[in-house]
Amino acid sequence: MKTVSISVTEAARNFAEYVNRTRYQGSTFVLLKNGKAVARIIPEIPKIKKGKELAAALREALKNAHLTSNEAKAWLYDLEESRRGDRPPGARWPS
Protein backbone atom coordinates (compact mmCIF):
# COMPACT_ATOMS: atom_id res chain seq x y z
CA MET A 1 0.00 0.00 0.00
CA LYS A 2 1.38 3.38 -0.99
CA THR A 3 1.53 6.19 1.62
CA VAL A 4 1.92 9.80 0.51
CA SER A 5 2.15 12.94 2.65
CA ILE A 6 0.18 15.98 1.42
CA SER A 7 -0.75 19.33 2.91
CA VAL A 8 -4.25 19.92 4.22
CA THR A 9 -4.57 22.68 1.61
CA GLU A 10 -3.68 20.26 -1.20
CA ALA A 11 -6.16 17.71 0.16
CA ALA A 12 -8.92 20.32 0.25
CA ARG A 13 -8.25 21.46 -3.32
CA ASN A 14 -8.25 17.92 -4.74
CA PHE A 15 -10.27 15.95 -2.21
CA ALA A 16 -12.23 13.84 -4.74
CA GLU A 17 -9.00 12.80 -6.46
CA TYR A 18 -7.47 11.59 -3.17
CA VAL A 19 -10.63 9.73 -2.19
CA ASN A 20 -10.67 8.00 -5.60
CA ARG A 21 -6.98 7.09 -5.36
CA THR A 22 -7.62 5.67 -1.89
CA ARG A 23 -10.58 3.62 -3.09
CA TYR A 24 -9.26 2.33 -6.41
CA GLN A 25 -5.49 2.21 -5.85
CA GLY A 26 -5.40 1.49 -2.11
CA SER A 27 -3.27 4.60 -1.45
CA THR A 28 -3.03 6.17 2.00
CA PHE A 29 -2.57 9.91 2.44
CA VAL A 30 -1.13 11.58 5.52
CA LEU A 31 -2.46 15.13 5.87
CA LEU A 32 0.06 17.68 7.09
CA LYS A 33 -0.74 20.98 8.83
CA ASN A 34 2.33 23.20 9.28
CA GLY A 35 4.48 20.18 8.45
CA LYS A 36 2.96 17.95 11.15
CA ALA A 37 0.72 14.93 10.55
CA VAL A 38 -2.85 15.62 11.69
CA ALA A 39 -4.98 13.03 9.86
CA ARG A 40 -5.02 10.20 7.34
CA ILE A 41 -7.18 9.16 4.43
CA ILE A 42 -7.03 5.37 4.37
CA PRO A 43 -8.86 2.57 2.51
CA GLU A 44 -11.88 1.12 4.31
CA ILE A 45 -11.29 -2.35 5.73
CA PRO A 46 -13.86 -4.87 4.46
CA LYS A 47 -16.47 -5.86 7.02
CA ILE A 48 -15.88 -9.24 8.66
CA LYS A 49 -18.81 -11.57 8.10
CA LYS A 50 -20.39 -13.31 11.07
CA GLY A 51 -23.17 -15.79 11.62
CA LYS A 52 -25.89 -15.63 8.97
CA GLU A 53 -23.74 -13.48 6.65
CA LEU A 54 -20.94 -16.04 6.76
CA ALA A 55 -23.37 -18.92 6.15
CA ALA A 56 -24.85 -17.08 3.15
CA ALA A 57 -21.38 -16.36 1.74
CA LEU A 58 -20.36 -20.01 2.14
CA ARG A 59 -23.61 -21.19 0.52
CA GLU A 60 -22.96 -18.90 -2.45
CA ALA A 61 -19.32 -20.02 -2.75
CA LEU A 62 -20.32 -23.68 -2.66
CA LYS A 63 -22.81 -23.20 -5.50
CA ASN A 64 -19.87 -22.49 -7.78
CA ALA A 65 -17.47 -25.01 -6.22
CA HIS A 66 -16.72 -28.24 -8.00
CA LEU A 67 -15.75 -30.62 -5.22
CA THR A 68 -15.25 -34.34 -5.52
CA SER A 69 -17.16 -36.53 -3.10
CA ASN A 70 -14.04 -36.96 -0.94
CA GLU A 71 -13.33 -33.21 -0.95
CA ALA A 72 -16.93 -32.46 0.07
CA LYS A 73 -16.74 -35.00 2.93
CA ALA A 74 -13.41 -33.55 4.10
CA TRP A 75 -14.82 -30.01 3.98
CA LEU A 76 -17.89 -31.06 6.00
CA TYR A 77 -15.68 -32.84 8.54
CA ASP A 78 -13.50 -29.73 8.94
CA LEU A 79 -16.59 -27.53 9.36
CA GLU A 80 -18.05 -29.83 12.03
CA GLU A 81 -14.72 -29.98 13.87
CA SER A 82 -14.45 -26.18 13.90
CA ARG A 83 -17.99 -25.89 15.28
CA ARG A 84 -17.15 -28.25 18.15
CA GLY A 85 -14.56 -25.71 19.32
CA ASP A 86 -16.93 -22.74 19.15
CA ARG A 87 -18.43 -21.55 22.37
CA PRO A 88 -21.07 -18.87 22.88
CA PRO A 89 -19.97 -15.54 24.42
CA GLY A 90 -19.60 -15.84 28.17
CA ALA A 91 -18.97 -19.59 28.06
CA ARG A 92 -16.22 -20.81 30.33
CA TRP A 93 -13.04 -22.04 28.70
CA PRO A 94 -12.17 -25.68 29.30
CA SER A 95 -9.60 -26.05 32.06
C-alpha positions as CSV (number, residue, x, y, z in Angstrom):
1,M,0.0,0.0,0.0
2,K,1.4,3.4,-1.0
3,T,1.5,6.2,1.6
4,V,1.9,9.8,0.5
5,S,2.1,12.9,2.6
6,I,0.2,16.0,1.4
7,S,-0.8,19.3,2.9
8,V,-4.3,19.9,4.2
9,T,-4.6,22.7,1.6
10,E,-3.7,20.3,-1.2
11,A,-6.2,17.7,0.2
12,A,-8.9,20.3,0.2
13,R,-8.2,21.5,-3.3
14,N,-8.2,17.9,-4.7
15,F,-10.3,15.9,-2.2
16,A,-12.2,13.8,-4.7
17,E,-9.0,12.8,-6.5
18,Y,-7.5,11.6,-3.2
19,V,-10.6,9.7,-2.2
20,N,-10.7,8.0,-5.6
21,R,-7.0,7.1,-5.4
22,T,-7.6,5.7,-1.9
23,R,-10.6,3.6,-3.1
24,Y,-9.3,2.3,-6.4
25,Q,-5.5,2.2,-5.8
26,G,-5.4,1.5,-2.1
27,S,-3.3,4.6,-1.4
28,T,-3.0,6.2,2.0
29,F,-2.6,9.9,2.4
30,V,-1.1,11.6,5.5
31,L,-2.5,15.1,5.9
32,L,0.1,17.7,7.1
33,K,-0.7,21.0,8.8
34,N,2.3,23.2,9.3
35,G,4.5,20.2,8.4
36,K,3.0,18.0,11.2
37,A,0.7,14.9,10.5
38,V,-2.8,15.6,11.7
39,A,-5.0,13.0,9.9
40,R,-5.0,10.2,7.3
41,I,-7.2,9.2,4.4
42,I,-7.0,5.4,4.4
43,P,-8.9,2.6,2.5
44,E,-11.9,1.1,4.3
45,I,-11.3,-2.3,5.7
46,P,-13.9,-4.9,4.5
47,K,-16.5,-5.9,7.0
48,I,-15.9,-9.2,8.7
49,K,-18.8,-11.6,8.1
50,K,-20.4,-13.3,11.1
51,G,-23.2,-15.8,11.6
52,K,-25.9,-15.6,9.0
53,E,-23.7,-13.5,6.7
54,L,-20.9,-16.0,6.8
55,A,-23.4,-18.9,6.2
56,A,-24.9,-17.1,3.1
57,A,-21.4,-16.4,1.7
58,L,-20.4,-20.0,2.1
59,R,-23.6,-21.2,0.5
60,E,-23.0,-18.9,-2.5
61,A,-19.3,-20.0,-2.7
62,L,-20.3,-23.7,-2.7
63,K,-22.8,-23.2,-5.5
64,N,-19.9,-22.5,-7.8
65,A,-17.5,-25.0,-6.2
66,H,-16.7,-28.2,-8.0
67,L,-15.8,-30.6,-5.2
68,T,-15.2,-34.3,-5.5
69,S,-17.2,-36.5,-3.1
70,N,-14.0,-37.0,-0.9
71,E,-13.3,-33.2,-0.9
72,A,-16.9,-32.5,0.1
73,K,-16.7,-35.0,2.9
74,A,-13.4,-33.6,4.1
75,W,-14.8,-30.0,4.0
76,L,-17.9,-31.1,6.0
77,Y,-15.7,-32.8,8.5
78,D,-13.5,-29.7,8.9
79,L,-16.6,-27.5,9.4
80,E,-18.1,-29.8,12.0
81,E,-14.7,-30.0,13.9
82,S,-14.5,-26.2,13.9
83,R,-18.0,-25.9,15.3
84,R,-17.1,-28.2,18.2
85,G,-14.6,-25.7,19.3
86,D,-16.9,-22.7,19.1
87,R,-18.4,-21.5,22.4
88,P,-21.1,-18.9,22.9
89,P,-20.0,-15.5,24.4
90,G,-19.6,-15.8,28.2
91,A,-19.0,-19.6,28.1
92,R,-16.2,-20.8,30.3
93,W,-13.0,-22.0,28.7
94,P,-12.2,-25.7,29.3
95,S,-9.6,-26.1,32.1
